[in-house]
Amino acid sequence: MDTLAPGRLAGALLDTSDWFDTALRARLAARGWPHLSRTRSLVFLNLARGVVRPAALAREIDVSRQAIHKLLAGLESASLVERSPDPDDARSQVVRLTEHGQAFVDEASAILCDLEVELAERLGRDAVTSLRQALAGDPGPPPTTAPTD
C-alpha cells in the first residue's frame, strides 16, 4: 500500500470525509429520506455531538445565524428536528430531534457502519482499525500560532 507524502494527510482526511458524506447522503436519498445537503449533514453531525443551540450550530458549521435558522426551518418542515425554548436561557432555543429525526439518525448510523466495512474491504481491515485507533486520540486544540524554534 502506498504511503502519503508528508503534508498530504489533511487532504486525504478531507477526501475520505467527503467519501463518507457523499455516500451517506446518496444512500439516505435512495432509502426515501429527504435530500440532505452537505450543510444539513453538518447540522446532524453537530447535534450528535451535543451542539443544540442555533447560534452554536451556526458557529460550528460556519454559517450566519440567518442561514442556520433557514436550515433549521427546512429540517423542521421535514419533521426531522424541532426547536423549543432553552430551559436554561429564555432568550435562546434548543434544537432536538423528533421521533422521525431519530429514525433518520439511526438509519444514517447504520449506513455509516456499512460504509466503514466497505472502506475496510477497499483499504484493508488492519488499515481501517489503525485509522480508527489513531483518530480516537485527542490532538488537543488546533495550534493557532507558528511554533517557535
C-alpha positions, 0 to 999 in steps of 0.5 A: 500500500502506498504511503502519503507524502508528508503534508498530504494527510489533511487532504486525504482526511478531507477526501475520505470525509467527503467519501463518507458524506457523499455516500451517506447522503446518496444512500439516505436519498435512495432509502426515501429520506429527504435530500440532505445537503452537505450543510444539513449533514453538518447540522446532524453531525453537530447535534450528535455531538451535543451542539443544540443551540442555533447560534452554536450550530451556526458557529460550528458549521460556519454559517450566519445565524440567518442561514442556520435558522433557514436550515433549521426551518427546512429540517423542521418542515421535514419533521426531522428536528424541532426547536423549543425554548432553552430551559436554561436561557429564555432568550435562546432555543434548543434544537432536538430531534423528533421521533422521525429525526431519530429514525433518520439518525439511526438509519444514517448510523447504520449506513455509516457502519456499512460504509466503514466495512466497505472502506475496510474491504477497499483499504484493508481491515488492519488499515481501517482499525489503525485509522480508527485507533489513531483518530480516537486520540485527542490532538488537543486544540488546533495550534493557532500560532507558528511554533517557535524554534 
